[in-house]
Amino acid sequence: MKISLIQAILVGVVYYLGINGTPWLSLLGSTLLQKPLVAGVVVGIIMGDPVGGAAIGAAIQLPFIAYISAGGAPPTDPGLAGTLGTALALAAGVSPSAAIAIAVPIGLLGTIIWVLHMTIDVFFVHMIDQAAEEGNMKKAVFLHIVPPQIVAFLLGVIPVALGCYFGSGVVSNIIALLEGRPLQALEVIGGILPAIGIAMNLRSISKPGILLWYILGFILAVYMGLETMPIAIIAGIVAYLYTEQAAKQELQPAPAAAAASDDDDDDDFI
């Protein structure tokens, strides 16, 4: 499958919309498109194969299932892996397991784009500080929104579009050269990589406060035979009630603190 220039640009736009900080999908959450599963479906629609895009996106999602970005220093970029990785995998016609082995290194390259993006944005921060000192808040707001989004658009769309347009033929040729045992080895490696994301999830699930919910879900799925959708709905209801209860407990003052406050009041009265 050959990727046209229009398709390559649209895939780049999908990647840009999924960058953390873009305001255009704020109601849904800009990071929604950062998920390889979601990005894979959208890229599949652009390339005329939504089912294949969903299958490849779901496979790429597994290594990133426990992904977290803390402190502004992401270890990898699932958005780039989900968009460019899915596009190249669809163009090359590889299996979802082989697509994982292609997408994971691409995700690592995404950190370069992120660091470059943040480095350029530092200049806008100093300009905003100067505008704030001058009392020009309109200029500060403009510098806070418009120039960073232009930079994000250029850094997001251009590399991905070039990678899709010129990289599809390269990847297809490489896959053709690897036909046989090398490609089988690549698929085996791709099959192992999801274990990393699953293991990270299991590590968090093993905590006492979470393990009981995992066991409950296991019972619902295995012994009661419920499908994924009703279990997900039940989990959403339980999560909502649990969160509401935890929030109410946090708002209530601690008994010890309340008693200490009463003692202080008595001493003041005496």
C-alpha positions in Angstrom: 0.0 0.0 0.0 1.4 3.4 -1.0 0.7 6.4 1.3 -0.3 9.5 -0.7 0.9 13.0 0.3 -2.6 14.0 1.6 -2.8 10.8 3.7 0.6 11.5 5.1 -0.3 15.1 6.1 -3.6 13.9 7.7 -1.7 11.3 9.7 0.6 14.1 10.9 -2.4 16.1 11.9 -3.7 13.2 14.0 -0.3 13.0 15.7 -0.4 16.8 16.4 -3.9 16.7 17.9 -2.7 13.9 20.3 0.2 15.9 21.6 -0.2 16.7 25.3 -1.2 20.4 25.5 -3.1 20.9 22.3 -6.4 22.7 23.1 -8.6 21.6 20.2 -9.8 18.4 21.8 -9.9 19.7 25.3 -13.5 18.4 25.9 -12.4 14.9 25.0 -8.8 15.2 26.3 -6.0 15.8 23.8 -4.3 12.6 25.0 -7.2 10.5 23.8 -5.6 10.5 20.3 -2.2 9.7 21.9 -3.5 6.2 22.7 -2.2 3.9 19.9 -5.6 2.1 19.9 -7.5 5.3 19.1 -4.8 6.7 16.8 -4.7 3.4 15.0 -8.4 3.5 14.2 -8.2 7.0 12.9 -5.1 6.3 10.8 -6.8 3.2 9.5 -9.8 5.3 8.4 -7.4 7.8 6.6 -5.7 4.9 4.8 -9.0 3.2 3.9 -8.5 0.2 6.3 -10.1 1.0 9.7 -10.3 -2.7 10.7 -6.6 -3.2 10.0 -5.7 0.1 11.7 -7.7 -1.0 14.8 -6.0 -4.4 15.0 -2.5 -2.8 14.6 -3.3 0.0 17.0 -4.6 -2.5 19.6 -1.4 -4.5 19.3 0.8 -1.4 19.6 -1.3 -0.3 22.7 -0.1 -3.3 24.7 3.5 -2.2 25.3 2.2 1.2 26.3 -0.7 0.0 28.4 1.0 1.2 31.6 2.6 4.3 30.1 2.9 7.4 32.3 4.6 10.7 31.7 5.9 12.3 34.9 7.7 15.6 35.3 7.6 16.5 31.7 10.1 13.9 30.6 8.3 11.1 28.8 10.4 7.9 28.3 8.7 7.2 25.0 6.0 8.6 22.7 2.9 6.3 22.3 1.3 8.9 20.0 4.1 8.7 17.4 4.2 4.9 17.7 0.4 4.7 17.3 0.2 7.1 14.3 3.4 6.7 12.3 3.8 3.0 13.4 0.3 2.1 12.3 0.7 3.9 9.0 4.0 2.2 8.1 2.7 -1.2 9.2 -0.4 -0.8 7.1 1.7 0.3 4.1 4.0 -2.6 4.5 1.2 -5.1 5.1 2.8 -6.7 8.2 1.0 -8.6 11.0 0.1 -6.8 14.2 2.9 -8.5 16.2 5.5 -7.4 13.6 4.0 -3.9 13.7 4.8 -3.7 17.5 8.5 -4.3 16.7 8.3 -1.4 14.2 6.3 1.0 16.3 8.3 0.7 19.6 11.5 2.2 18.2 9.5 4.9 16.5 8.0 5.8 19.9 11.5 6.2 21.3 12.3 8.7 18.5 9.3 10.7 19.6 11.1 11.9 22.7 13.4 13.9 20.4 10.4 15.8 19.0 9.1 16.4 22.6 12.4 17.7 23.9 12.8 20.0 20.8 9.3 21.2 21.4 9.9 22.0 25.0 13.2 23.7 24.3 11.7 26.1 21.8 8.8 26.9 24.1 11.3 28.2 26.7 11.8 31.3 24.6 8.1 32.0 24.6 8.1 31.7 28.4 10.7 34.5 28.7 8.6 36.6 26.3 5.5 36.0 28.4 7.4 37.1 31.5 8.4 40.3 29.8 4.8 41.0 28.6 3.6 40.4 32.2 6.1 42.9 33.6 4.8 45.4 31.0 1.3 44.7 32.1 0.3 43.7 28.6 -1.9 40.6 29.4 -3.3 40.3 25.8 0.2 39.9 24.5 1.0 37.4 27.3 -2.1 35.3 26.5 -1.3 35.4 22.7 2.3 34.2 23.4 1.0 31.5 25.7 -1.4 30.0 23.1 -0.6 30.9 19.5 3.2 30.5 19.0 3.5 27.3 21.0 0.7 25.7 19.0 2.3 26.8 15.7 5.6 25.2 16.8 3.7 22.0 18.0 1.9 21.8 14.6 5.1 22.1 12.6 7.1 19.7 14.8 4.2 17.3 14.8 2.9 17.3 11.2 6.1 17.7 9.2 8.2 14.8 10.6 5.3 12.4 10.6 4.1 13.4 7.1 7.7 13.0 5.8 8.0 9.7 7.6 4.8 8.4 6.1 5.4 9.6 2.6 9.0 8.6 2.2 9.2 5.9 4.8 6.5 3.6 3.6 8.5 2.5 0.6 11.6 2.0 2.7 9.8 -0.1 5.3 8.1 -2.1 2.6 11.5 -2.9 1.0 13.0 -3.8 4.4 10.1 -6.1 5.1 10.6 -7.7 1.7 14.3 -8.3 2.5 13.4 -9.8 5.9 10.9 -12.2 4.5 11.3 -15.6 6.1 13.1 -16.3 9.4 14.2 -12.7 10.1 10.5 -11.5 9.8 9.4 -14.4 12.0 12.0 -13.4 14.6 10.7 -9.8 14.3 7.2 -11.1 15.0 8.4 -13.1 18.0 10.0 -10.0 19.4 6.9 -8.0 18.8 4.9 -10.7 20.6 7.2 -10.5 23.7 7.1 -6.7 24.0 3.4 -6.5 25.2 4.5 -8.5 28.2 6.4 -5.4 29.5 3.2 -3.3 29.6 1.1 -6.1 31.1 3.8 -6.8 33.7 3.8 -3.1 34.7 0.0 -3.2 35.1 0.2 -6.4 37.1 2.8 -4.8 39.4 0.3 -2.1 40.3 -2.6 -4.5 40.5 -0.7 -6.6 43.2 -1.2 -3.9 45.8 -3.7 -4.9 48.5 -6.2 -2.1 47.9 -6.4 -3.0 44.2 -6.0 -6.7 44.1 -9.5 -7.4 45.5 -11.0 -5.5 42.6 -8.9 -7.5 40.1 -10.2 -10.7 41.7 -13.7 -9.5 41.5 -13.3 -8.8 37.8 -11.8 -12.2 37.3 -14.8 -13.8 39.0 -17.2 -11.8 36.9 -15.4 -12.8 33.7 -14.6 -16.5 34.4 -17.2 -17.8 36.8 -20.2 -15.6 35.8 -19.4 -15.5 32.1 -19.9 -11.8 31.7 -18.6 -10.1 28.5 -16.1 -7.2 28.5 -18.7 -4.4 28.1 -20.9 -5.2 31.1 -17.8 -5.7 33.3 -16.5 -2.3 32.1 -19.8 -0.7 32.9 -19.8 -2.3 36.4 -16.2 -1.2 36.9 -17.1 2.4 35.9 -20.0 2.5 38.4 -17.9 1.1 41.2 -15.0 3.5 40.4 -17.4 6.4 40.6 -18.9 5.4 43.9 -15.5 4.6 45.3 -14.1 7.9 44.3 -17.0 9.8 45.7 -16.7 8.0 49.0 -13.0 8.7 49.2 -13.5 12.4 48.4 -16.1 12.6 51.2 -13.7 11.0 53.7 -11.0 13.5 52.8 -13.3 16.4 53.4 -14.2 15.2 56.9 -11.8 16.5 59.7 -9.8 13.9 61.5 -11.1 13.1 65.0 -7.8 13.8 66.7 -7.5 17.2 65.0 -11.0 18.1 66.0 -10.4 17.0 69.6 -7.2 19.1 69.7 -9.1 22.1 68.4 -11.7 21.6 71.1 -8.9 21.5 73.8 -7.4 24.7 72.5 -10.8 26.4 72.6 -11.3 25.3 76.2 -7.9 26.7 77.2 -8.7 30.0 75.6 -12.0 30.2 77.4 -10.3 29.5 80.8 
